[in-house]
Structure formats: structure tokens, C-alpha cells
């Protein structure tokens, strides 16, 4: 049996052999055949070797892969002169040989209906929802610590830091905006602080006598964080900090809300001593 599944993907078997040959159309060498295995929230792909003997010097033409094991597969092939496509098929043992069930084709630039159906069938979509819910709970707990206790705790290699005496005002906006933005706010602030703490930890490992100076630097960061918390209590401000749009979680990348710390910036805030955040360090001994 030889079947054209998506103009440029061919799968063939005679029903009695123990192999299935998959032919894909490549353009500039791009194309593949892979076995798919569900792995939590994602698919694990194992790419099959392609016989590229029929390709031109530019990497254009047909290539083939040999499938010998039943399972779920995807062929990535040139669909037409412009677009590529993923064709999904299942190889099954049937009547003494291997047979193919074509599941569907998703063309680049269109809704991936076949992939979504496979996500549902194999529990990938449910796992993604579960993972998202877990992240939302974790982010909400961290937001509670900031808003209720005025505390942010962070850990990097060799260093644990607790910043206290922060005052995070209640966010203003719709219920949905506030629920989203409070997670975005804590995640954005942690994303700002963690790289700086990682650099401090590296300096302390190199020169332990810098630990006292590190506390001062972290408290300067805390003062700048306090300023940004005080000045921005609108939910949409934090939502707009996201430079990566996507699901409504705090997860993503952010444009920095603060910038580099300096003594001049902190002095300009004119915070009274009892208004300044405090920091405590726990330094792991070198191995």
C-alpha cells in the first residue's frame, strides 16, 4: 500500500513486511520523521534516521525513513512551495505485518487540530492544565507572603536571602485582573532580584568578606522594590510588564520594573530608617 497523506508525505507497506517506509519532501534539508511518546506535559520525540541520498546539493527532494516498531509517529514535510506540514500516523501490528492508520495533517499557519486531538487522547492537555494549576498555586502562595507578611525569600546556589518589611498595597482592577496581576507582580519582582543575587553569591564565594556589603546591596534592592510597589498599585501595570504573552499565569518574561540599583537612587527615595526593608543572608559553607 502506498498512500499520499499530505501531497508530500508518502507511507508504504505491503501488509506482510515488518517495515513501513515513510517518504518526506524536504526543502533546504528541513524535514523529519519522529516517534512520539507522551511524557508529562509534553511529547518526547525520537527522530528516525533519514536516507537523504535523493536530495539535491541544496537539500531539496525526497528522503525516506524506515519504521520497524508500532507506535505513534509524525512526519514533518514540505507541504507546498511555501508551507510545511505535520502528518500524524499510527503504525500498528495487524494481519502478520505492520499497517498504518493516518490520523491527520496539520498545515503550517492553520489550527493544529490533529495535534490537539492527540493531546486530548493521551492526556497531554490535562497534564498541561494540572501543571498550570500547580504554578498558579505556587505563585499565589508567594504573593500571599509578599502582601500579608511583607516578605520575599529567594534562593540561589550557595545563598538564601530573606527580604522583610516590604509593604505591598492591594492591587486595583477587576477581580480577574487582580487575581492575575498579583501573581505577575511577585514573579516579576523575583525575576528581577534573582539574577542580581546570583552575581552576589558568586562574589561572596570568591571573597567571603563581602558578605556584609552584600546585605547592604540587597537592602538597597529592597528599597527600590518598595518604591515600585508603592507607586504601582494598578493591576494593569503589572500585566503590561509581560513581554511574553500567553496563559494567564505569572510565568513569562518581563521588562525590568526597576533597573540597576545605586545608593543615589535609594537616597532619592528619602525613606525613613523604619521604612527601609531589611535583608538576612544564609550563606552555605563552601564544600
C-alpha positions, 0 to 999 in steps of 0.5 A: 500500500502506498498512500499520499497523506499530505501531497508530500508525505508518502507511507508504504507497506505491503501488509506482510513486511515488518517495515513501513517506509515513510517518504518526506519532501524536504526543502533546504534539508528541513524535514523529519520523521519522529516517534512520539511518546507522551511524557508529562506535559509534553511529547518526547520525540525520537527522530528516525534516521533519514536516507537523504541520498535523493536530495539535491546539493541544496537539500531539496527532494525526497528522503525516506525513513524506515519504521520497524516498531508500532507506535505513534509517529509524525512526519514533518514535510514540505507541504507546498512551495511555501508551507510545511506540514505535520502528518500524524500516523499510527503504525500498528501490528495487524494481519502478520505485518505492520499497517498504518492508520493516518490520523491527520495533517496539520498545515503550517499557519492553520489550527493544529487540530490533529495535534490537539486531538492527540493531546486530548487522547493521551492526556497531554492537555490535562497534564498541561492544565494540572501543571498550570494549576500547580504554578498558579498555586505556587505563585499565589502562595508567594504573593500571599507572603509578599502582601500579608507578611511583607516578605520575599525569600529567594534562593540561589546556589550557595545563598538564601536571602530573606527580604522583610518589611516590604509593604505591598498595597492591594492591587486595583482592577477587576477581580480577574485582573487582580487575581492575575496581576498579583501573581505577575507582580511577585514573579516579576519582582523575583525575576528581577532580584534573582539574577542580581543575587546570583552575581552576589553569591558568586562574589561572596564565594570568591571573597567571603568578606563581602558578605556584609556589603552584600546585605547592604546591596540587597537592602538597597534592592529592597528599597527600590522594590518598595518604591515600585510597589508603592507607586504601582498599585494598578493591576494593569501595570503589572500585566503590561510588564509581560513581554511574553504573552500567553496563559494567564499565569505569572510565568513569562518574561518581563521588562525590568520594573526597576533597573540597576540599583545605586545608593543615589537612587535609594537616597532619592527615595528619602525613606525613613530608617523604619521604612527601609526593608531589611535583608538576612543572608544564609550563606552555605559553607563552601564544600 
